[in-house]
């Protein structure tokens, strides 16, 4: 996915000079903790994820021109009702979570089964924060079940103050304690699982799951021929059922059965159907509609779906759809495939035996055979954060094979759970590069003292129309506890509450729908100014010095900001001390 700057940076704003002081105890005062990030070396102190300061745009951050995603993939194991969280850089399973009761012997468990019976999770989706959503299809005349798994933080359901969660390939047990055959909140044992919610009707058969531009979820019912919009925060239903039968005035080839979906940057949902129809729903950012429903007949079987290069790609008989002309054409593949994906450079990858990469122009880039020790058949294909390719082996042994993205060289076969059936947006690639064109820079600053009160974050940026720069923070007294805290958004140079030795700042750059990137020029953070900030406006300037002078001879109360040296008096020494701590040049007001 190409992201380009449509203008040049004509200059850099001067970073604020941050100085001040913070009260560390009742009778001791110290200089405020502060840091300004503005040069390449400063930005390199943090983690750049989908952003860069590459020449000629040095000493600033902008979105990458080649898309990337999280170094984590979420693989639905259909035959055992679990999902694997897999590290695609180190090639290891980080955790496994239950999507239904288990293991065998736990109340409500369906035990080990095939991929087309029981809960049978298959569709996964990953939002731009890295949270994962897993959809149990359910082949038992039951309502499909949707689950959210947190990328960071946890819900302390048992109140023990620690995160109880799976590590490695063994998920925590979960039982149906009240026998109602549904997952209740108090039955969830893994505290990374935020919620479980039933969606649609009985026997709806959930076979489509994707994330909209507003971060909420769209869930498709194959048997019901409907979609539902679901709140990503709590699993509640926002809208639906929305029939796939085309609405008046829209192109119509008939209603379709949802079989995988993705949402583009304009908020249009595109849906495969396990037939010849390609479905389309517009206005998905709205919670109330109206939703425009259309369908188009390629005359060719489709299975998986991918977006990129301004096109819709369908697996099965490998066709591409041009939304500008409502026409279909071949993609250029010489091998068959079910799942498919578009990588960061706009190439398309697919294959259920041999795996193949084809350019956006339909030129074959490379073809690679199944690796020794892999399954003989694959339904899912994914691209990871390095643009390497993963192919899901569809068998009871649960194996995935990895290929180097540049040339298809084999990189190994790795285990997950039984019957991996993932061919949706399992690494969040489409969510981060198509639905929401985004990247982040995350940096941690050490104030040097526990319980440090924080004050303001300020930054300078250049933002194109329709784009944005969003900054969020979280604080803790140890680095290990930072991931357990939730980020809170902050505004430019506006004081926010919070304490902790460490502050972690996440800056998110969001391109507009044309792919134009915003630019972060610099960012500054400072702890809360207390001493010398007499008027409590978050800085130290001439107004504060004047107020201190007016108090000469008075006896200050404890922690009075006028008593800068904490000697129990307000004197000229305090004005001199505060003059050295001014946050404005020459202590200007």
Buried (B, 14 or more C-beta within 10 A) or exposed (E): BBBEBEEEBEEEEEBBEBBBBBBBEEEEBBEBBBBBBBEBEBBEEBEBBBBBBEEEBEBBBBBBBBBBBBBBBBBBBBBBBBBBBBBBEEBEBBBBBBBBBBBEEBEBBBEBBEBEBBBBBBBBBBBBBBBBBBBBBBBEEBBBBBBBBBBBBBBEBEEEEEBBBBEEBEBBBBBBEEEEEBBEEEBBBBBBBBBBBBBBBBBBBBBBBBBBBBBBBBBBBBBBBBBBBBBBEEBEBBBBBBBBEBBEEEEBBBBBBBBBBBBBBEBBBBBBBBBBBBBBBBBBBBEEBEBBBBBBBBEBBBBBBBBBBEBBBBBBBBBBBEBEEEEBEEBBBEBBBBBBBBBBBBBBBBBBBBBBBBBBEEEEBBBBEBBEEBBEEBBBBBBBBBBBBBBBBBBBBBBBBBBBBEEBEBBEBBBBBBBBBBBBBBBBBBBBBBBBBBBBBBBBBEBEBEEBBBBBBBBBBBBBEEBBBBBBBBBBBEEEEBBBBEBEEBEEBEBBEBBBBBBBBBBBBBBBEBBBBBBBBBBBBBBBBBBBBBEEEBBBBBBBBEBBBEBEEEEBEEBBBBBBBBEEBBBEEBBEBBBEBBBBEEBEE
